[in-house]
Amino acid sequence: MTPHLELLHQSAKAPALDAPALLFVHGAFCGAWCWQYRFMPWFAERGYNCWALSLEGHAGSEGRNYLSAISIEDYRRNLVAAVKQIKSTPVMIGHSMGGYVIQQYLSHASLPGAAFLASSPPSGMATPSLRMMTQAPELFMKLNLYQHGHYDPDYVELRGLLFSDDVDDEALEATIRQCQPESQRAVMDMALVHPLAVRPLHPVNALVLGAAEDRLIAPADVVATAQRLDVTAEIMPHMAHMMMMDTHWQRVAERLLVWLKTL
């Protein structure tokens, strides 16, 4: 049975000619709320009907009581259900784990376009996790403690992990108030990706963006995603992992808008 999924909608102020619907897909520990904060009103103002999905077990979607058992394949099926509800095939824009889930969707179905912001790479999170464990072991340990419900991050730590130093307090407060643990099964699905399980993707007009100051997804990971999609990676300077909420989020939105107009 398909679970109830939270699907936020913000209508275009004045629909742009031939503008596709946009479906935003959040990363681990988040929910649809991370898009509602800045991106959805910004793109709605420019003529795009915007949707943001909370994956199963996240935010307002059903599944909190069995979160640890939810798989990446379940998340892919959530995207299928969201597309049916939207009633047209949208352009998908995914952040971090959300970008990885969109890659799984593209291994089964086509899209008019897909954009990836600091996406988890095709090989999963083993390499990024090892890098963080060696370069920032204290942050790595605290992230794992949080995942298992034994730790709550403070402002300084959250800023250091996900944001630029000059991010506004409002963005930090929204994240601390609403972030949550991730599915342990989904984490393992991304940690133990067998090379033979990386399936070919349907051809898609893609945009792959990374953040130069990202402590989770390095430029090499972004390049790996871009290579899989046969495009060139773009690394945005003065930007941290939460690209849709960070200090210079509008630069990301503007680059997406230029790309959307080419579809």
Backbone as a ProteinNet text record, in pm:
[ID]
protein_1_A
[PRIMARY]
MTPHLELLHQSAKAPALDAPALLFVHGAFCGAWCWQYRFMPWFAERGYNCWALSLEGHAGSEGRNYLSAISIEDYRRNLVAAVKQIKSTPVMIGHSMGGYVIQQYLSHASLPGAAFLASSPPSGMATPSLRMMTQAPELFMKLNLYQHGHYDPDYVELRGLLFSDDVDDEALEATIRQCQPESQRAVMDMALVHPLAVRPLHPVNALVLGAAEDRLIAPADVVATAQRLDVTAEIMPHMAHMMMMDTHWQRVAERLLVWLKTL
[TERTIARY]
84.3	0	88.5	53.7	130.2	108.3	213.7	197	149.5	89.2	55.7	185.2	201	322.1	288.5	365.6	351	406.9	322.9	363.5	321.9	416	387.9	376.7	288.9	267.7	265.3	334.8	327.5	303.8	188.7	150.1	232.2	253	321.7	240.1	308.4	238.5	173.2	251.2	201	272.1	205.3	274.3	349.5	477.2	559.5	521.7	533.7	498	582.1	516	581.1	671.7	652.3	735.8	695.6	788.8	754.3	727.9	653	640.8	776.4	805.7	930.1	898.1	970.3	957.4	1091	1093	1213.9	1219.7	1337.9	1356.7	1468.6	1436.9	1531.3	1633.9	1734.9	1837.4	1811.9	1910.1	1898.7	1879.1	1805	1781.3	1686.7	1635.5	1553.4	1410.7	1338	1202.6	1173.2	1050.9	1013.8	1031.7	1028.9	1042.3	1168.4	1276	1401.6	1390.2	1293.7	1270.5	1170.3	1080.3	976.2	1034.8	1150.4	1211.6	1253.2	1315.9	1362.5	1329	1356.6	1348.3	1205.9	1110.4	975	914.5	919	862.7	940.1	1072.4	1154.8	1116.5	1102.7	1069.3	922.4	833.4	691.8	676.6	754.6	752.6	792	870.5	921.1	844.1	728.3	638.9	637.9	695.7	702.1	610.9	531.3	456.1	552.9	558.4	659.5	596.1	658	617.9	741.5	722.8	832.5	780	849.7	807.7	886.1	814.6	880.1	881.5	999.5	1010.3	948.8	914.4	850.3	929.2	857.5	922.8	980.8	960.8	1018.1	908.2	931.3	842.8	697.2	609.7	468.4	425.8	519.2	484.3	471.6	392.4	375.2	505.6	528.2	641.7	740.2	713.7	807.3	826.2	718.2	725	801	832.8	913.4	1027.7	1071.9	1173.5	1297.4	1345.9	1473.1	1469.5	1347.9	1334.8	1313.1	1303.5	1272.5	1398.7	1385.4	1500.7	1506.9	1619.7	1632.9	1530.8	1505.1	1403.4	1265.6	1236.1	1109.7	1104.3	1215.7	1219.8	1196.6	1253.8	1230.2	1080.9	1016.7	873.4	794.2	844.3	781	779.6	889.3	894.3	790.4	777.4	676.7	537.4	509	378.2	356.8	461.4	449.7	422.1	489.4	466.3	321.4	265.8	125.1	32.7	68	-16.4	-7.5	109.8	128	55.8	41.6	-31.5	43.3	167.3	253.8	395.4	479.5	615.8	696.9	741.7	810.4	959.8	1023	1168.1	1198.4	1290.3	1324.1	1454.2	1455.4	1573.9	1601.1	1714.4	1743.2	1869.2	1865.3	1980.5	2034.3	2166.5	2234.6	2173.3	2119	2056.4	1943.7	1873.3	1766.2	1816.1	1938.1	1997.4	2025.9	2066.8	2091.2	1960.4	1852.3	1722.1	1674.7	1697.9	1660	1739.5	1865.3	1942.8	1876.9	1826.1	1757.7	1629	1559.5	1438.8	1474.1	1584	1624.8	1673.3	1703	1739.9	1616.7	1496.4	1371.5	1284.2	1294.6	1203.1	1274.6	1214.5	1275.2	1215.3	1285.4	1241.6	1274.8	1199.5	1234.9	1361.6	1399.1	1520.9	1541.9	1667.4	1699	1821	1812	1923.3	1966	2096.3	2155.3	2239.5	2202.8	2275.5	2349.1	2481.5	2561.7	2511.6	2489.1	2427.8	2523.9	2468.9	2545.1	2584.2	2709.6	2757.9	2702.7	2718.3	2663.8	2714.7	2837.8	2896	2852.1	2765.7	2715.6	2803.5	2784.1	2846.6	2967.1	3017.6	3132.6	3254.8	3287.6	3405.3	3388.3	3274.6	3256.9	3263.1	3208.3	3211.3	3353.5	3431.1	3570.4	3650.3	3622.7	3693	3661.5	3534.7	3495.4	3552.1	3556.6	3608.5	3755.8	3831.4	3975	4003.1	3920.6	3946.9	3874.3	3759.8	3682.9	3621.8	3706	3655.2	3554.3	3570.1	3477	3337	3329.8	3200.8	3139.3	3224	3175.4	3114	3180.5	3130.9	2998	2989	2866.3	2750	2778.5	2673.7	2618.3	2705.9	2660.5	2584.9	2627.3	2553.5	2413.2	2403.7	2273.7	2184.2	2241.4	2165.9	2103.4	2171.9	2122.5	2050.3	2019.1	1937.5	2008.4	2142.9	2218.2	2281	2241.3	2309.7	2225	2222.1	2156.4	2260.7	2276.1	2378.6	2342.6	2445.2	2420.2	2445.2	2428.1	2438.4	2576.8	2680.2	2817.5	2847.9	2809.7	2838.8	2759.3	2632.5	2550.7	2603.1	2643.1	2701.6	2829	2912.6	3037.7	3018.7	2912.1	2889.3	2816.5	2715.6	2624.2	2622.4	2668.8	2650.2	2782	2775	2886.2	2888.3	3004	3018.7	2925	2890.4	2810.2	2662.1	2615.1	2473.5	2390.8	2268.5	2184.8	2127.7	2100.4	2050.8	1915.6	1835.3	1703.3	1714.1	1810.7	1830.3	1875.7	1964.9	2011	1897.3	1818.2	1707.5	1606.9	1575.9	1481.2	1532.8	1662.9	1721.4	1726	1771.7	1778.1	1638.8	1540.5	1404.3	1341	1377	1302.5	1382.7	1514.2	1590	1560.2	1589.7	1551.7	1649.7	1651.4	1734.9	1691.4	1783.5	1757.8	1732.1	1671.9	1652.6	1787.2	1805.5	1930.8	1948.2	1836.9	1847	1888.4	1831.9	1869.3	2016.3	2062.8	2204.9	2291.6	2252.9	2330.1	2321.5	2204.8	2190.1	2290.6	2315.4	2409.8	2553.7	2573.7	2710.3	2769.9	2684.6	2732	2679.9	2721.6	2675.7	2772.8	2722.9	2806.4	2818.5	2938.7	2956	2859.9	2825.2	2735.1	2590.1	2563.6	2427.8	2404	2510	2495.9	2446.5	2315.4	2251.4	2260.3	2252	2246	2123.3	2135.8	2025.9	1960.8	1831.1	1765.8	1831.3	1852.3	1910.3	1826.7	1893.2	1820.6	1903.8	1835.1	1900.2	1930.1	2056.5	2092.7	2180.9	2170.9	2259.9	2313.5	2445.9	2509.4	2591.9	2551.1	2617.3	2674.1	2792	2852.4	2889.6	2930.4	2965.7	3112.3	3187.5	3331.8	3368.3	3283	3314.6	3232.7	3182.8	3101.3	3189.7	3153	3230.1	3178.4	3071.4	3015.7	3038.7	3008.7	3019.7	3129.6	3242.4	3358.1	3340.2	3416.5	3409.3	3428.3	3513.9	3533.9	3404.8	3325.3	3196.9	3100.1	3102	3014.9	3053.9	3183.5	3231.5	3185.7	3189.2	3145	2998.2	2914.3	2773.1	2758.7	2833.6	2825.4	2870.1	2974.6	3022.2	2916.7	2845.7	2740.3	2629.5	2606.9	2500.3	2550.6	2679.9	2741.4	2730.8	2754.2	2758.7	2883	2907.6	3021.3	2976	3047.3	3015.1	3048.7	2969.8	2995.5	3007.4	3119.7	3143.5	3128.4	3034.9	3004.7	3088.7	3160.5	3247.3	3167.6	3233.1	3174.7	3037.6	3029.7	2903.1	2928.4	2837.8	2847.2	2736	2721.4	2639.4	2492.4	2430.9	2287.6	2268.5	2288.4	2295.4	2165.1	2051.1	1923.3	1888.7	1969.1	1942.7	2063.9	2178.4	2302.4	2304.8	2408.1	2417.8	2394.3	2457.5	2447.4	2352.9	2244.7	2147.2	2094.9	2083.1	2023	2109.2	2240.7	2327	2293.2	2262.8	2223.4	2090.5	1993.9	1863.1	1874.5	1955.8	1971.9	2035.5	2132.1	2192.9	2090	2008.7	1901.4	1803.5	1770.5	1675.2	1730.3	1856.3	1917.1	1907.8	1937.5	1930.6	1786.8	1691.6	1551.4	1503.3	1551	1506.4	1563.8	1659.3	1714.8	1639	1549.9	1483.4	1378.8
-119.1	0	125.1	222.4	346.3	428.9	472.4	553.6	694.2	760.2	901.7	981.8	1063.5	1142.9	1291.6	1367.2	1512.2	1567.5	1639	1697.9	1844.3	1930.5	2073.4	2131.2	2229.7	2290.6	2441.6	2508.3	2653.6	2689.2	2749.4	2780.3	2896.5	2891.8	3001.5	3129.4	3241.2	3369.5	3404.1	3390.4	3410	3305.7	3192.7	3081.2	3122.6	3085.2	3114.2	3020.1	3066.9	2987.6	2861.2	2746	2615.8	2582.4	2648	2618.8	2484.3	2391.2	2261.5	2274.1	2179.7	2170.7	2131.1	2178.4	2145.1	2060.8	1950.6	1866.2	1864.8	1920.2	1928.2	1808	1746.4	1625.8	1650.6	1642	1674.9	1563.6	1596.6	1500.4	1436.9	1361.3	1293.2	1394	1352	1428.9	1547.1	1566.7	1684.6	1646	1738.8	1717.9	1824.9	1825.6	1923.2	2066.8	2086.5	2221	2293.5	2220.8	2288.8	2362.1	2323.6	2393.6	2506.7	2491.8	2591.2	2721.8	2710.7	2825	2934.8	2898.2	2999.2	2964.2	2839.9	2805.9	2809.2	2750.8	2742.4	2880.7	2973.4	3105.8	3177.6	3156.8	3224.3	3176.1	3044.9	2992.2	3015.4	3012.4	3042.6	3185.7	3275	3415.9	3430.3	3335.1	3340.9	3249.9	3204.4	3138.4	2987.2	2926.1	2779.6	2727.1	2626.1	2553.7	2464.1	2480.4	2413.4	2311.4	2196	2088.9	2043.9	2009	1954	1834.7	1724	1598.7	1573.1	1532.3	1474	1323.2	1266.1	1122.4	1047.5	924.3	839.7	842.8	867.3	872.3	1007.8	1107.8	1240.5	1346	1442.9	1558.6	1513.2	1558.2	1525.5	1399.3	1321.4	1196.4	1081.8	984.6	865.8	784.9	714.2	623.4	649.5	746.6	773.9	652.7	573.8	460.5	341.1	343	235.6	292.6	411.7	483	398.2	328.2	256.5	147.6	104.7	-4.3	45.3	176.9	231.8	233	185.6	171.1	281.8	290.4	381.5	345.5	217.3	175.1	225.9	228.8	287.3	435.4	505.4	647.3	665.9	578.3	587.1	572.5	478.8	459	580.2	649.3	774.5	875.8	883.2	974.9	935.5	805.7	757.7	802.7	787.6	827	977.6	1055	1200.7	1245.3	1184.8	1219.5	1191.4	1081.4	1049.5	1154.5	1204.2	1304.3	1439.3	1472.8	1599	1595	1475.6	1452.3	1501.1	1536.1	1562.4	1530.4	1493.5	1456.7	1583.2	1606.9	1731.3	1723.5	1837.4	1843.1	1821.5	1729.2	1701.4	1770.5	1825.5	1892.8	1829.8	1760.2	1685.5	1733.4	1731.3	1771.2	1650.4	1630.7	1530	1391.3	1326.7	1196.4	1203.2	1316.4	1332.7	1319.5	1366.9	1349.6	1203.8	1130.2	986.5	913.2	952.9	889.4	919.8	1041.4	1074.9	990.5	962.3	873.6	735.7	686.4	556.3	564.1	677.1	696.7	691.8	757.1	763	628.2	536.1	402	321.6	375.6	307.6	387.4	519.6	604	731	800.2	921.9	1046.4	1157.5	1287.2	1393.4	1503.9	1612.6	1686.5	1673.6	1736.7	1698.6	1701.1	1669.5	1749.5	1812.9	1891.4	1831.5	1833	1766.9	1868.1	1893.1	1988.1	1910.2	1913.9	1841.7	1698.7	1633.7	1500.7	1394.3	1297.7	1177.3	1110.9	1067.2	1015.2	876.6	831.2	700.4	584.3	593.8	486.1	490.6	587.1	595.1	678.2	661	749.5	689.3	574.6	513.7	605.2	654.1	740.1	873.6	945.2	1068.4	1047.2	935	907.9	883.6	807.4	781.8	910.9	997.1	1124.8	1209.1	1215.5	1293.3	1233	1100.8	1033.7	1067	1083.2	1112.5	1262.5	1345.7	1489.3	1565.4	1515.2	1581.6	1475	1400.2	1286.2	1324.5	1441.4	1480.5	1503.9	1573.4	1595.5	1462.9	1374.5	1243.7	1166.1	1168.2	1097.6	1156.6	1289.5	1352.9	1330	1325.4	1296	1156	1061.3	924.9	914.5	989.5	991.5	1048.9	1154.1	1213.2	1112.6	1041.7	942.4	837.2	805.7	703	761.5	892	954.2	984.8	996.1	1018.7	1158	1246.5	1376	1476.9	1599.9	1709.7	1815.8	1850.4	1948.2	2088	2169.5	2309.2	2395.2	2525.8	2616.2	2611.7	2613.3	2618.3	2492.2	2376.6	2250.1	2235.6	2276.5	2266.1	2359.2	2477.9	2570.8	2510.8	2451.9	2395.4	2278.4	2202.5	2083.9	2115.5	2202.8	2218	2355	2459.3	2595.2	2673.3	2786.7	2881.7	2955.1	3010.6	3077.1	3196.4	3261.4	3383.5	3360.4	3233.7	3207.6	3275.1	3317.5	3387	3288.6	3339.9	3255.7	3192	3258.9	3205.8	3070.6	3058.9	2932.1	2823.3	2857.9	2761.1	2716.8	2811.8	2779.7	2687.6	2716.3	2632.3	2489.8	2475.2	2342.9	2266.8	2331.4	2266.1	2224.5	2309.4	2282.5	2164.7	2144.7	2049	1928.5	1928.1	1811.7	1689.9	1572.3	1447.3	1337.5	1225.3	1111.4	1056.2	986.5	924.7	775.2	714.4	569.8	498.6	408.2	334.7	243.8	189.4	103.4	184.9	304.3	389	428.9	458.9	491.6	374.5	252.9	135.8	110.1	136.7	120.9	208.2	328.2	419.5	392.2	323.6	296.3	174.4	81.7	-46.5	-66.9	19.2	11.8	-76	-187.5	-274.7	-211.9	-210.9	-150.2	-204	-332.1	-390.4	-345.3	-282.9	-234.8	-95	-30.4	103.5	87.8	101.9	72.5	191.6	167.3	277.5	364.8	492	586.1	620.1	651.7	706.9	841	869.7	999.2	1114	1216.8	1328.1	1455.3	1565.5	1696.5	1727.4	1727	1734.9	1855.5	1900.7	2003.3	1949.4	1952.7	1899.1	2009.4	2050	2157.4	2104.3	2153.1	2121.5	2248.7	2234.1	2348.3	2337.2	2442.9	2439.4	2414.8	2457.4	2445.1	2336.1	2242.5	2132.2	2035	2005.3	1912.7	1769.6	1749.3	1615.6	1560.5	1640.3	1598.3	1681.6	1618.7	1688.2	1707.3	1800	1817.9	1688.8	1598.4	1471.2	1389.4	1395.6	1325.1	1386.8	1519.9	1590.5	1555	1548.5	1510.9	1369.4	1277.8	1140.5	1136.1	1216.7	1224.1	1281.6	1387.9	1451.1	1355.2	1278.6	1183	1078	1034	935.3	991.5	1122	1188.1	1250.9	1234.4	1284	1435.9	1505.7	1652.3	1696.6	1826.2	1882.3	1933.1	1894.2	1941.8	2090	2160.6	2300.7	2313.8	2365.4	2381.9	2529.6	2559.9	2699.1	2745	2857.2	2905.4	2961.9	2967.3	3029.4	2969.6	2837.5	2768.6	2641.7	2613.2	2491.2	2394.6	2287	2173.4	2209.5	2285.5	2317.4	2428.6	2394.4	2493.9	2572.5	2512.8	2581	2674.4	2671.5	2756	2836.9	2813.3	2877	3025.2	3093.3	3238.4	3281.9	3215.9	3256.6	3166.5	3123	3034.8	3091.6	3225.4	3285.3	3262.4	3249.7	3218.5	3080.1	2987.4	2852.8	2860.4	2932.6	2945.8	3009.6	3111.9	3179.3	3086.8	3003.9	2909.9	2805.9	2759.6	2666.8	2729.8	2855.9	2923.2	2931.9	2965.3	2970.4	2833.5	2729.7	2592.6	2554.7	2587.1	2552	2613.5	2731.1	2798.1	2733.9	2641.9	2571.3	2442.4	2399.6	2271.2	2278.1
0	0	0	-83.1	-91.9	34.5	100.5	221.4	186.5	284	265.1	262	159.2	143	144.9	220.9	220.9	90.1	15.1	-111.6	-109.9	-75.6	-68.1	-208.4	-224.5	-356.2	-343.4	-431.5	-440.8	-587.1	-614.4	-751.6	-806.6	-937.7	-1005	-992.3	-966.7	-957.1	-1091.4	-1199.5	-1335.7	-1419.4	-1450	-1515.3	-1641.2	-1646.3	-1763.1	-1876.2	-1999.8	-2116.8	-2122.3	-2130.6	-2142.3	-2023.7	-1909.5	-1792.7	-1733.8	-1716.3	-1657.7	-1508.2	-1454.3	-1309	-1251	-1131.8	-1063	-940.2	-925.2	-805.7	-733.3	-612.7	-531.9	-437.3	-429.1	-348.8	-247.8	-121.5	-14.3	8.7	87.8	124.1	259.7	307.9	436.9	549.7	650.3	772.9	753.2	632.7	603.1	566.3	506.1	457.4	354.4	304.1	201.7	249.4	380.1	436.9	390.5	359.2	323.5	190.4	106.8	-20.1	-3.2	90	113	166.4	227	295	196.6	82.3	-13.5	-158.4	-198.7	-340.8	-395.5	-325.7	-381.2	-407	-312.9	-344.4	-454.7	-459.8	-561.4	-701.1	-720.1	-852	-886.2	-787.9	-813.5	-862.7	-806.6	-848.6	-995.2	-1045.6	-1183.8	-1279.3	-1236.7	-1329.3	-1325.8	-1222.3	-1215.2	-1105.4	-1140.4	-1038.2	-962.2	-831.7	-749.9	-656.1	-650.8	-559.7	-482.5	-358.4	-278.1	-200.1	-214.6	-153	-24.3	79.3	196.4	177.2	166.3	146.4	265.2	241.9	342.4	474.4	584	714.5	750.4	665.4	686.7	698.5	785.9	802.6	814.2	722.3	732.4	662.5	611	543	642.7	606.4	688	692.4	803	809.3	921.3	1007.4	1117.4	1206.4	1223.6	1316.6	1260	1129.3	1071.2	987	1023.2	945	919.6	1021.5	1008.8	902.6	860.8	763	620.3	601.4	468.4	383	260	171.6	67.1	-2.1	-115.7	-223.8	-242.4	-339.3	-299.3	-170.2	-124.2	-160.8	-142.5	-178.2	-328.2	-409.5	-554.5	-583.7	-516.7	-536.1	-488.6	-388.1	-345	-458.7	-535.5	-649.5	-754	-778.8	-874.4	-829.5	-700.7	-647.2	-657.9	-633.7	-641.9	-784.7	-881.2	-1022.3	-1060.1	-1013.4	-1041.2	-981.8	-864.5	-799.4	-870.1	-920.1	-992.1	-1126.3	-1183.6	-1308.5	-1432.7	-1418.9	-1534.7	-1490.1	-1585.6	-1548.3	-1523.3	-1400.8	-1369.2	-1397.9	-1394.4	-1380.7	-1232.8	-1203	-1063.7	-1025.3	-906.2	-852.1	-716	-704.6	-583.2	-513.9	-382.1	-301.3	-226.2	-230.3	-150.3	-174	-71.7	-90.3	-192.2	-198.8	-295.8	-438	-464.1	-595.9	-625.8	-524.5	-541.2	-572.3	-504.1	-528.6	-670.6	-718.4	-855.8	-954.8	-924	-1011.2	-1019.3	-906.3	-908	-990.5	-981	-1061.9	-1210.3	-1248.1	-1388.5	-1441	-1353	-1399	-1439.7	-1410.2	-1443.9	-1540.4	-1538.9	-1615.6	-1660.7	-1754.6	-1808.5	-1744.5	-1760.3	-1711.3	-1816.4	-1818.6	-1909.8	-1868.2	-1742.9	-1692.3	-1547.8	-1504.9	-1365.7	-1323.5	-1208.5	-1154.8	-1021.7	-997.7	-881.7	-805.4	-679.5	-594.5	-486.4	-489.9	-390.7	-375.3	-487.7	-486.4	-435.7	-363.9	-332.3	-464.1	-476.9	-605.3	-636.5	-761.5	-801.1	-716.7	-668.7	-588.1	-442.6	-407.8	-271.4	-179.9	-49.8	49.2	119.7	73.7	141.4	134.8	15.8	0.3	71.7	54.5	131.3	282.9	331	475.5	523.8	446.1	482.8	483.3	386	380.3	503.7	540.6	657.7	785.3	792.2	911.4	932.6	824	835.6	848.1	782.7	781.8	892.1	934.8	1040.7	1131.4	1204.1	1281.7	1389.2	1449.2	1555.1	1497.9	1383.3	1319	1272.9	1221.4	1175.9	1291.9	1406.6	1523.8	1571	1573.4	1621.1	1525.1	1394	1297.3	1319.7	1348.6	1375.4	1507	1607.4	1733.9	1713	1632	1603	1531	1434.4	1358.6	1450.3	1559.7	1651.8	1773.2	1766.3	1869.9	1999.5	1994.5	2117.6	2125.5	2032.4	2030.7	1953.8	2001.8	1931.2	1897.8	1769.2	1731	1777.7	1804	1836.6	1712.5	1728.4	1613.6	1550.1	1633.6	1581.7	1501.7	1554.5	1487	1357.6	1361.5	1240.9	1132.2	1171.2	1074.3	1014.8	1097.7	1049.3	954.6	975.4	893.6	763.9	769.2	656.4	590.3	660.5	612	607	539.4	540.6	674.5	708.1	837.9	853.3	741.7	749.6	723	731	709	817.8	781.6	879.8	981.4	1099.9	1209.1	1176.1	1093	1060.1	989.6	897.8	826.7	923	1015.6	1114	1205.8	1250.8	1340.7	1271.9	1144.6	1071.3	1058.9	1036.7	1019.3	1151.7	1257.2	1387.9	1435.2	1409.4	1456.9	1383.9	1256	1173.9	1125.1	1141.4	1094.7	1182.7	1131.3	1196.5	1158.2	1231.3	1190.1	1054.9	989.7	859.3	877.3	777.5	777.5	779.5	874.8	882.3	760.5	712.3	594	470.9	455.3	342.3	350.4	471.6	491.2	447.5	485.9	446.2	296.1	237.1	92.2	17.2	70.3	4.1	43.3	155.6	200.5	132	92.1	38.3	-103.7	-194.4	-333.2	-412.8	-460.7	-543.9	-683.2	-740.5	-873.9	-978.6	-970.9	-1069.5	-1050	-933.9	-906.8	-962.2	-1013.5	-1070.8	-1214	-1232	-1359.9	-1455.4	-1586.5	-1683.7	-1658.7	-1693	-1674.8	-1808	-1802.2	-1919.6	-1953.9	-2080.6	-2117.7	-2061.9	-2011.8	-1951.6	-1966.1	-1984.2	-1981.8	-1835.1	-1798.1	-1656.4	-1626.1	-1502.6	-1447.7	-1316	-1299.3	-1178.5	-1113.9	-993.5	-920.4	-789.2	-754.3	-625.5	-552.9	-427.4	-342.6	-302.4	-326.9	-305.1	-159	-65.4	77	145.8	66.5	118.6	196.6	320.3	403.1	392.6	318	301.4	160.2	58.9	-80.8	-146.8	-175.4	-232.5	-383.1	-442.2	-587.6	-665.5	-618.5	-689.9	-693.8	-587.9	-586	-686.9	-695	-789.7	-932.8	-959.5	-1092.6	-1128.4	-1030.9	-1057	-1098.2	-1032.1	-1069.9	-1210.2	-1240.1	-1371.9	-1482.3	-1455	-1555.3	-1585.8	-1482	-1504.4	-1592.7	-1583.3	-1658.3	-1787.8	-1814.8	-1937.8	-1951.5	-1839.6	-1840.7	-1763.6	-1764.7	-1692.4	-1556	-1453	-1317.8	-1303.6	-1226.8	-1195.6	-1043.4	-996.3	-852.8	-818.3	-731.6	-698.3	-579.4	-594.6	-486.5	-369.6	-252.9	-133.2	-100.7	-109.8	-89.5	-9.5	86	165.8	125.3	200.9	157.4	134.3	223.6	211.2	109.3	-16.7	-122.6	-139.7	-104.4	-121.5	-6.2	101.6	218	260.3	200.5	242.8	203.9	244.9	228	83.4	-10.2	-150.9	-229.3	-165.5	-229.4	-360.8	-370.1	-488.6	-612.8	-595.7	-709.9	-765.6	-676.4	-718.9	-793.5	-737.8	-801	-939.5	-951	-1080.1	-1183.5	-1140.6	-1235.3	-1279.2	-1186.7	-1221.6	-1319.5	-1299.5	-1386.7	-1529.6	-1544.5	-1677.6	-1745.3	-1668.4	-1722.5	-1758.7	-1673.4	-1699.8	-1831.6	-1862.7	-1985.2	-2110.7	-2093.6	-2209.6	-2239.3	-2151.3	-2168.6	-2280.6
[MASK]
+++++++++++++++++++++++++++++++++++++++++++++++++++++++++++++++++++++++++++++++++++++++++++++++++++++++++++++++++++++++++++++++++++++++++++++++++++++++++++++++++++++++++++++++++++++++++++++++++++++++++++++++++++++++++++++++++++++++++++++++++++++++++++++++++++++++

